[in-house]
Amino acid sequence: MKSTKIKHLIISSILCLATIGIFLLFGKKLPDVVPVHWDSSGNVNGTIAKTSLTYGAPVAYLLINFIAFAKFQGDRVHIMV
């Protein structure tokens, strides 16, 4: 059971880091400032620099991944449908 959790951690971490590769491949098509939030009228009211999006977002995903792994290491997850 523990090896399964480690496999999930490794696979999910690879997916988080793969987003850096995707951003590097297609990042040149992004503007220098990327809109990330819009108001109810459709006006941009939140932006992020392309470099922050390219490197910061995947690192943040990776940190969240590790925190979730550590928090739920011994817990059983129950999904209610």
C-alpha positions in Angstrom: 0.0 0.0 0.0 2.8 2.4 0.8 4.5 1.8 -2.5 1.3 2.7 -4.3 1.2 6.0 -2.5 4.8 6.7 -3.4 4.1 5.8 -7.0 1.1 8.2 -7.0 3.4 10.9 -5.5 6.1 10.4 -8.2 3.6 10.3 -11.1 1.7 13.4 -9.9 5.0 15.2 -9.3 6.2 14.4 -12.8 2.9 15.8 -14.2 3.3 18.9 -12.2 6.9 19.4 -13.5 5.8 18.5 -17.1 3.8 21.7 -17.1 7.1 23.6 -17.2 8.0 21.7 -20.4 4.7 22.6 -21.9 5.1 26.3 -21.0 8.6 26.3 -22.4 7.4 24.8 -25.7 4.4 27.1 -26.1 5.4 30.0 -23.9 6.8 32.1 -26.8 3.2 32.4 -28.0 2.1 33.9 -24.6 2.1 37.7 -24.1 4.6 39.1 -21.5 1.7 39.7 -19.2 -1.0 37.0 -19.1 -4.5 37.7 -18.0 -5.7 35.2 -15.3 -8.9 36.8 -13.9 -11.8 38.6 -15.4 -14.7 40.4 -13.7 -18.4 39.7 -14.5 -18.3 42.1 -17.4 -15.4 40.3 -19.0 -12.8 42.9 -18.2 -9.4 41.7 -17.2 -8.7 42.5 -13.5 -5.9 40.2 -12.7 -2.6 39.4 -14.6 0.6 37.5 -14.0 4.0 37.8 -15.7 4.8 35.1 -18.2 7.9 34.0 -16.3 5.9 33.7 -13.0 3.3 31.6 -14.8 5.9 29.4 -16.6 8.0 28.6 -13.5 5.9 29.7 -10.4 2.7 27.9 -11.2 4.3 24.4 -11.7 6.4 24.9 -8.5 3.3 25.9 -6.6 1.4 22.8 -7.9 4.4 20.6 -6.8 4.4 22.1 -3.3 0.6 21.6 -3.0 1.2 18.0 -4.2 3.8 17.4 -1.5 1.7 19.0 1.3 -1.3 17.0 0.4 0.8 13.8 0.3 2.2 14.6 3.7 -1.2 15.5 5.2 -3.0 12.4 4.0 -0.2 10.0 4.4 -1.9 8.0 7.1 -5.5 8.9 6.4 -8.0 6.9 4.4 -9.7 9.0 1.8 -13.5 8.4 1.6 -15.2 9.7 -1.5 -19.0 10.2 -1.2 -21.1 10.2 -4.3 
